């Protein structure tokens, strides 16, 4: 029988020591043939511990010297304290017993320490979980596991109220949002036949439904009638709105959600040229293309900066690599993995290069969408402002910054631009 806590600990250790992505590791768990209740517990422990890692680190520093305690024991304490605080349906004594058993396996020398620490937590739960920081915004950040540097950055760009809302939103459970594949079915058909089974509700966004239970293993998904896609992400192709029989370039197309949406909008007509730098992701894109009955895509492995078909495309989608600060609800490890200033500067430079390539390949009169799943102004409106200075014949058609707290979606920046003749 699977040991849920050992499995959780192993995933967390990989995330915290190797910068692994929890969603990839949890996806492997979801494909295992184990009871759903064990899967659900693993998901809850892993996602919750990463989400609140900054808070849990603050709490464990009341119990141990972080510099003298091995990371594997810190991870064990974080996940145990998370369960005591947030998973109230599990008896506290069971959490402590499991932690002690696990300590014996991973580093027996620290078994006594783990037991003593957790017993101390149970003895004084109320004051232990308090954050004693006088600065209200710093306190808010610690309580919600939110990085202070990001709070300051957002406050500077958009104001402190937005930063506070984003901080609180980062711990929310994301909605199960699906895009209806209009190549195979309609919103009305799905609501008529599956509403009760999956608790489907219409969203304000076209072709988007919200489910209230797991849907990814369903016949609906495997048959290609739906694909899992956040509501804000669905807006990206919707904004580009390529005409049927046009020529379209998707510069960074993994995992294929926006690409296959473009194909649906085009009704499988015209030519949709897709590039992806990471060859390992091509298989996933192709699986989505096949599952969703997409027939107008020409898929290439390659660096999108090197695309050289001058003025060849009516429409271009550049869903650019970014810091990902808009998807903290789904990928909470971004909070402490993507905080390197040099790495952020490199991302901004890469985006600028990709934008220049998009410009070169777009026909005069053509339209493009630049999008990111971040809330970092440097990668969004500031990036586009620099682009417009370099290429004055590009004009903004529409621009929106979605923070994510508005409707419990991901955070997205979506800017639609048109290449006009210089005389215009």
C-alpha positions as CSV (number, residue, x, y, z in Angstrom):
1,X,0.0,0.0,0.0
2,X,1.2,3.5,-0.8
3,X,2.4,5.7,2.0
4,X,0.9,9.1,1.2
5,X,3.2,11.0,3.5
6,X,6.4,9.4,2.3
7,X,5.3,10.0,-1.3
8,X,4.5,13.7,-0.4
9,X,7.8,14.1,1.4
10,X,9.7,12.7,-1.7
11,X,8.0,15.1,-4.0
12,X,8.5,18.1,-1.7
13,X,12.2,17.3,-1.3
14,X,12.6,17.3,-5.1
15,X,10.8,20.6,-5.3
16,X,12.8,22.3,-2.5
17,X,16.3,20.8,-3.3
18,X,16.2,20.3,-7.1
19,X,13.7,23.0,-8.2
20,X,11.5,20.4,-9.6
21,X,7.9,21.4,-10.7
22,X,5.2,20.0,-8.4
23,X,2.6,19.9,-11.1
24,X,4.7,17.5,-13.2
25,X,5.4,15.3,-10.2
26,X,1.8,15.4,-9.1
27,X,0.7,14.5,-12.6
28,X,2.8,11.3,-12.3
29,X,0.9,10.5,-9.0
30,X,-2.4,11.1,-10.7
31,X,-1.5,8.4,-13.3
32,X,-0.7,5.8,-10.7
33,X,-3.2,3.1,-10.0
34,X,-3.9,4.1,-6.4
35,X,-7.0,4.9,-4.4
36,X,-8.3,8.5,-5.0
37,X,-8.3,9.3,-1.3
38,X,-4.5,8.7,-1.2
39,X,-4.0,10.8,-4.3
40,X,-6.1,13.6,-2.8
41,X,-4.1,13.6,0.4
42,X,-0.8,13.7,-1.5
43,X,-2.1,16.6,-3.6
44,X,-3.3,18.5,-0.5
45,X,0.0,18.1,1.4
46,X,2.3,18.9,-1.5
47,X,0.4,21.8,-2.9
48,X,-0.4,23.2,0.6
49,X,3.2,22.9,1.9
50,X,4.6,24.7,-1.1
51,X,2.0,27.4,-1.1
52,X,2.6,28.2,2.6
53,X,6.4,27.4,2.6
54,X,7.4,31.0,3.7
55,X,4.9,30.8,6.6
56,X,6.0,27.3,7.5
57,X,9.6,28.3,7.5
58,X,8.8,31.2,9.8
59,X,7.0,28.8,12.2
60,X,9.7,26.1,12.2
61,X,12.3,28.8,13.0
62,X,10.5,29.0,16.4
63,X,11.4,25.3,17.0
64,X,14.8,24.7,15.3
65,X,18.0,26.3,14.0
66,X,17.4,26.1,10.2
67,X,21.1,26.3,9.6
68,X,21.8,23.2,11.7
69,X,18.9,21.1,10.6
70,X,19.1,19.0,7.4
71,X,16.7,20.0,4.7
72,X,15.0,16.6,4.7
73,X,14.0,17.2,8.3
74,X,12.9,20.7,7.6
75,X,10.6,19.5,4.8
76,X,9.2,16.9,7.2
77,X,8.4,19.5,9.8
78,X,6.9,21.9,7.2
79,X,4.5,19.3,5.8
80,X,3.6,18.1,9.3
81,X,2.9,21.6,10.6
82,X,0.9,22.4,7.4
83,X,-1.3,19.4,8.1
84,X,-1.9,20.3,11.8
85,X,-2.8,23.9,10.8
86,X,-4.8,23.4,7.6
87,X,-6.0,19.7,7.4
88,X,-8.1,19.7,10.5
89,X,-10.0,16.6,9.5
90,X,-6.9,14.5,10.2
91,X,-6.3,13.9,14.0
92,X,-3.2,15.7,15.2
93,X,-1.8,12.5,17.0
94,X,-1.9,10.7,13.6
95,X,0.1,13.5,11.9
96,X,2.7,13.4,14.7
97,X,2.9,9.5,14.6
98,X,3.3,9.5,10.8
99,X,6.0,12.2,11.0
100,X,8.0,10.3,13.7
101,X,7.8,7.1,11.6
102,X,9.0,9.0,8.5
103,X,11.8,10.6,10.5
104,X,13.0,7.1,11.4
105,X,13.2,6.3,7.7
106,X,14.8,9.5,6.3
107,X,17.2,10.4,9.2
108,X,16.9,8.4,12.4
109,X,19.1,10.8,14.3
110,X,16.4,13.4,14.2
111,X,13.4,11.2,15.3
112,X,13.4,12.6,18.8
113,X,13.7,16.2,17.6
114,X,10.8,15.8,15.2
115,X,8.6,14.3,17.9
116,X,9.6,17.0,20.5
117,X,8.9,19.8,18.0
118,X,5.5,18.6,17.0
119,X,4.4,17.9,20.6
120,X,5.4,21.5,21.3
121,X,3.2,22.7,18.5
122,X,0.2,20.7,19.8
123,X,0.7,22.0,23.4
124,X,0.5,25.7,22.3
125,X,-1.3,25.7,19.0
126,X,-2.8,29.2,19.3
127,X,0.3,31.2,20.0
128,X,2.6,29.0,17.9
129,X,0.7,29.8,14.7
130,X,0.7,33.5,15.3
131,X,2.9,35.7,13.2
132,X,4.4,38.3,15.5
133,X,5.5,41.0,13.0
134,X,4.5,44.6,13.6
135,X,4.6,45.7,9.9
136,X,1.0,44.7,8.7
137,X,1.9,44.0,5.1
138,X,5.0,42.0,6.0
139,X,2.8,40.0,8.4
140,X,0.2,39.5,5.7
141,X,2.9,38.2,3.3
142,X,4.3,35.7,5.9
143,X,0.8,34.4,6.8
144,X,0.0,33.8,3.1
145,X,3.4,32.5,2.1
146,X,3.9,35.4,-0.2
147,X,7.4,36.7,-1.1
148,X,8.1,40.2,0.2
149,X,10.1,41.2,-2.9
150,X,7.1,40.4,-5.1
151,X,4.7,42.3,-2.9
152,X,7.0,45.4,-3.1
153,X,7.4,45.1,-6.8
154,X,3.6,44.9,-7.4
155,X,3.0,47.8,-4.9
156,X,5.4,49.9,-6.9
157,X,3.8,49.0,-10.2
158,X,0.1,48.9,-9.4
159,X,-0.4,50.1,-5.8
160,X,-0.5,48.5,-2.4
161,X,-4.2,47.5,-2.7
162,X,-3.5,45.3,-5.7
163,X,-0.5,43.8,-4.0
164,X,-2.7,42.9,-0.9
165,X,-5.4,41.3,-3.1
166,X,-2.8,39.3,-5.0
167,X,-1.2,38.1,-1.8
168,X,-4.5,36.8,-0.5
169,X,-5.5,35.4,-3.9
170,X,-2.3,33.3,-4.1
171,X,-3.6,30.8,-1.6
172,X,-7.0,30.3,-3.2
173,X,-7.9,27.0,-4.8
174,X,-8.1,27.5,-8.6
175,X,-11.3,26.7,-10.5
176,X,-11.5,23.6,-12.8
177,X,-11.9,25.6,-16.0
178,X,-12.4,23.8,-19.4
179,X,-12.5,25.0,-23.0
180,X,-15.2,23.5,-25.1
181,X,-13.7,22.2,-28.3
182,X,-16.0,23.6,-30.9
183,X,-14.5,21.4,-33.6
184,X,-16.3,18.5,-32.0
185,X,-19.2,19.8,-29.9
186,X,-21.0,22.9,-28.5
187,X,-21.4,24.5,-25.1
188,X,-25.1,23.8,-25.3
189,X,-24.6,20.1,-26.0
190,X,-22.3,19.7,-23.1
191,X,-24.6,21.6,-20.7
192,X,-27.5,19.5,-21.9
193,X,-25.8,16.1,-21.5
194,X,-23.1,16.6,-18.8
195,X,-24.1,19.5,-16.5
196,X,-25.3,17.3,-13.7
197,X,-22.4,14.8,-13.9
198,X,-19.7,17.4,-13.6
199,X,-21.5,20.4,-12.1
200,X,-20.8,22.4,-15.2
201,X,-21.5,26.2,-15.2
202,X,-21.2,28.7,-17.9
203,X,-18.4,31.3,-17.6
204,X,-18.5,34.9,-18.8
205,X,-15.8,33.8,-21.4
206,X,-16.9,32.3,-24.7
207,X,-16.5,28.5,-24.9
208,X,-15.4,28.3,-21.3
209,X,-17.2,26.1,-18.7
210,X,-16.4,25.7,-15.0
211,X,-16.7,22.2,-13.5
212,X,-17.1,21.5,-9.7
213,X,-15.3,18.1,-9.8
214,X,-12.4,16.3,-11.5
215,X,-12.9,16.0,-15.2
216,X,-9.5,15.3,-16.7
217,X,-9.9,11.5,-16.7
218,X,-13.4,11.6,-18.1
219,X,-14.7,10.5,-21.5
220,X,-15.4,14.1,-22.3
221,X,-11.7,14.9,-22.0
222,X,-10.3,11.8,-23.7
223,X,-12.7,12.1,-26.6
224,X,-11.5,15.7,-27.2
225,X,-14.8,17.5,-26.5
226,X,-13.0,19.6,-23.9
227,X,-9.5,20.5,-22.8
228,X,-8.3,21.8,-19.5
229,X,-7.6,25.5,-19.9
230,X,-7.8,28.5,-17.5
231,X,-10.5,31.1,-18.4
232,X,-7.9,33.9,-18.7
233,X,-5.8,31.7,-21.0
234,X,-8.8,31.1,-23.2
235,X,-9.1,34.9,-23.7
236,X,-5.7,34.9,-25.5
237,X,-6.7,33.2,-28.8
238,X,-10.2,34.8,-28.5
239,X,-8.5,38.2,-28.6
240,X,-6.4,37.3,-31.7
241,X,-9.5,36.0,-33.5
242,X,-7.8,34.8,-36.7
243,X,-10.1,34.6,-39.7
244,X,-10.7,31.2,-41.5
245,X,-8.3,30.4,-44.3
246,X,-5.6,32.8,-43.0
247,X,-2.0,32.2,-42.2
248,X,-1.2,32.1,-38.5
249,X,2.1,31.7,-36.5
250,X,2.1,30.5,-32.9
251,X,5.7,31.1,-31.8
252,X,5.8,29.3,-28.4
253,X,3.1,26.7,-28.6
254,X,3.5,24.2,-25.7
255,X,1.4,22.7,-24.2
256,X,-1.0,23.5,-27.1
257,X,-4.0,24.9,-25.4
258,X,-3.9,28.3,-27.2
259,X,-2.7,26.6,-30.4
260,X,-5.6,24.2,-30.6
261,X,-8.0,27.1,-29.7
262,X,-6.7,29.1,-32.7
263,X,-7.4,26.0,-34.9
264,X,-11.0,25.8,-33.6
265,X,-11.5,29.6,-34.2
266,X,-10.2,29.0,-37.8
267,X,-12.5,25.9,-38.2
268,X,-9.5,23.8,-39.2
269,X,-8.9,26.0,-42.3
270,X,-5.9,28.0,-43.5
271,X,-2.4,27.3,-42.2
272,X,-1.3,27.3,-38.5
273,X,2.4,27.2,-38.1
274,X,3.6,26.3,-34.6
275,X,7.0,26.4,-33.0
276,X,8.3,25.0,-29.8
277,X,11.9,25.2,-28.5
278,X,11.6,22.3,-26.0
279,X,11.6,19.1,-28.1
280,X,10.4,17.1,-25.1
281,X,7.1,19.1,-25.2
282,X,6.4,18.4,-28.9
283,X,4.9,15.0,-28.0
284,X,2.5,16.6,-25.6
285,X,1.5,19.3,-28.2
286,X,0.9,16.5,-30.8
287,X,-1.2,14.5,-28.4
288,X,-3.4,17.5,-27.8
289,X,-3.6,18.2,-31.6
290,X,-4.7,14.6,-32.2
291,X,-7.1,14.4,-29.2
292,X,-8.8,17.6,-30.3
293,X,-9.1,16.7,-34.0
294,X,-7.0,19.6,-35.1
295,X,-6.0,19.3,-38.8
296,X,-4.4,22.6,-39.9
297,X,-1.2,22.7,-37.8
298,X,2.3,22.4,-39.1
299,X,4.4,21.7,-36.0
300,X,8.1,22.6,-35.8
301,X,10.8,22.1,-33.2
302,X,13.0,25.2,-33.0
303,X,14.0,28.5,-31.5
304,X,11.2,31.0,-32.4
305,X,13.8,33.8,-32.5
306,X,15.2,32.2,-35.7
307,X,11.9,32.1,-37.6
308,X,12.5,33.8,-40.9
309,X,9.5,34.2,-43.2
310,X,9.4,38.0,-43.6
311,X,5.9,39.5,-43.8
312,X,4.3,36.0,-44.3
313,X,1.6,35.8,-41.6
314,X,-1.8,37.5,-41.2
315,X,-1.8,36.7,-37.5
316,X,0.9,35.9,-34.9
317,X,0.5,34.7,-31.4
318,X,3.5,35.2,-29.1
319,X,2.6,33.7,-25.7
320,X,6.0,34.5,-24.4
321,X,8.1,32.7,-21.8
322,X,7.7,34.7,-18.6
323,X,8.3,34.7,-14.8
324,X,4.9,33.0,-14.3
325,X,3.8,35.2,-11.3
326,X,0.2,35.0,-12.6
327,X,0.0,31.3,-11.9
328,X,1.0,31.0,-8.3
329,X,-2.2,29.3,-7.4
330,X,-1.3,26.4,-9.7
331,X,2.5,26.5,-9.4
332,X,3.3,27.9,-6.0
333,X,7.0,27.0,-6.2
334,X,7.4,30.0,-8.6
335,X,7.2,32.1,-5.4
336,X,10.7,31.1,-4.5
337,X,12.2,29.7,-7.7
338,X,11.7,32.7,-10.0
339,X,13.0,35.5,-7.7
340,X,16.5,35.8,-9.2
341,X,16.8,39.4,-10.6
342,X,19.3,38.4,-13.2
343,X,17.0,35.6,-14.5
344,X,14.1,38.0,-14.7
345,X,16.3,40.4,-16.7
346,X,17.2,37.6,-19.1
347,X,13.5,36.7,-19.5
348,X,12.7,40.4,-20.4
349,X,15.6,40.4,-23.0
350,X,14.3,37.1,-24.5
351,X,10.8,38.5,-24.8
352,X,12.1,41.6,-26.6
353,X,14.0,39.4,-29.1
354,X,10.8,37.3,-29.8
355,X,8.8,40.5,-30.3
356,X,11.3,41.7,-32.9
357,X,11.0,38.3,-34.7
358,X,7.2,38.6,-34.6
359,X,7.4,42.0,-36.1
360,X,9.6,40.8,-39.0
361,X,7.2,37.9,-39.8
362,X,4.0,39.8,-39.6
363,X,2.4,41.2,-42.8
364,X,1.6,44.9,-43.1
365,X,-2.0,45.1,-42.0
366,X,-1.6,41.9,-39.9
367,X,-2.4,41.5,-36.2
368,X,-0.6,39.9,-33.4
369,X,-1.2,39.1,-29.7
370,X,1.6,39.3,-27.1
371,X,0.6,37.5,-23.9
372,X,2.2,36.4,-20.7
373,X,1.0,34.6,-17.5
374,X,2.6,37.1,-15.2
375,X,1.8,40.4,-13.4
376,X,5.3,41.8,-13.7
377,X,5.1,45.1,-15.4
378,X,8.6,44.8,-16.9
379,X,7.4,41.8,-18.9
380,X,4.1,43.3,-19.8
381,X,3.1,46.9,-20.5
382,X,6.7,48.2,-20.1
383,X,7.9,45.5,-22.6
384,X,5.3,46.6,-25.1
385,X,6.1,50.3,-24.6
386,X,9.7,49.6,-25.5
387,X,8.5,47.5,-28.5
388,X,6.4,50.4,-29.8
389,X,9.3,52.8,-29.5
390,X,11.4,50.5,-31.7
391,X,8.6,49.8,-34.2
392,X,6.3,52.9,-34.4
393,X,4.2,51.3,-37.1
394,X,2.8,48.8,-34.5
395,X,-0.3,50.1,-32.9
396,X,-2.1,48.8,-29.8
397,X,-5.7,47.5,-30.6
398,X,-6.4,46.4,-27.0
399,X,-4.5,45.8,-23.8
400,X,-5.5,44.2,-20.6
401,X,-3.8,43.1,-17.3
402,X,-5.8,40.4,-15.6
403,X,-4.6,40.0,-12.0
404,X,-6.5,36.7,-11.3
405,X,-8.3,37.8,-8.1
406,X,-11.2,39.3,-10.1
407,X,-12.8,35.9,-11.0
408,X,-10.4,33.4,-9.5
409,X,-8.4,32.9,-12.8
410,X,-4.7,32.9,-13.6
411,X,-3.1,36.3,-13.9
412,X,-2.5,37.2,-17.6
413,X,-1.4,40.1,-19.7
414,X,-2.9,40.2,-23.2
415,X,-2.0,42.9,-25.8
416,X,-3.3,42.9,-29.3
417,X,-1.3,45.0,-31.9
418,X,-1.7,45.8,-35.6
419,X,1.0,46.6,-38.1
420,X,-0.1,49.6,-40.0
421,X,1.6,51.2,-43.0
422,X,3.9,54.0,-41.9
423,X,1.7,56.6,-43.8
424,X,-1.2,55.5,-41.7
